[in-house]
Amino acid sequence: MTQAKDRPSGLLGQIVAETDGRKLPPVHQWNPPFCGDIDMVIKRDGSWHYMKSPIGRERMVRLFSTVLRKDGDDFFLVTPVEKVGIMVEDAPFIAISVEVSSQNEKPCLSFVTNVGDVVVLDQEHPLRVDLDPQTQEPSPYILVRDRLEALIHRNVFYQLVEMADIREIKGLKWYGIESCGDFYLIAPAPEDQ
């Protein structure tokens, strides 16, 4: 149980109280004035840094993640009274694990992010894979919420590749995975497959 002295007061305390049960604040409904950028960066590995120092308190990172919003190509921490810009090197979250369950006798994949979000791969939370033009290295992502994505950790992506099937889509063969009745493309399959 959290001691009162460990809880922030005022507005931040209210947000902590709302997010203890993972009920997310309605940041998409808030329209506060922009107060400038702060020196906060979410690195590609999912770590959060403030003034070039890592934020070591997991609970603080989880709190910040609940008030994160993406407008256009920019990221902001938003409360009802202020909006500050932050930098995100790639995606704000990392998908660190995947589990397969069954729904209506069809596989459904659930991902857990580094900040505790659980996301089911479905039409509302699709998978996309970007390929680096030079190296062809894949960068897989899943939509978590409101235009915020999680980069799928390399080990988790290897698990997806092991689960992959080959299907013909519009005359081309693709590696992909099925989740909740839909097939999500991972990469083109070689012609001889």
Buried (B, 14 or more C-beta within 10 A) or exposed (E): EEEEEEEEEEEEEBBBEBBEEEEBBEBBEBEBEEBEEBEBBBBEEBBBBBEEEEBEEEEBBBBBBBBBBBEEEEBBBBBBEBBBBBBBBBBBBBBBBBEEEEEEEEBBBBBBBBBBBEBBBBEEBBBEBEEEEEEEEBBBBBBBBEEBBBBBBEEBBEBBBEBBEEBEEEEEBBBBBBBBEBEBBBBBBEEEE
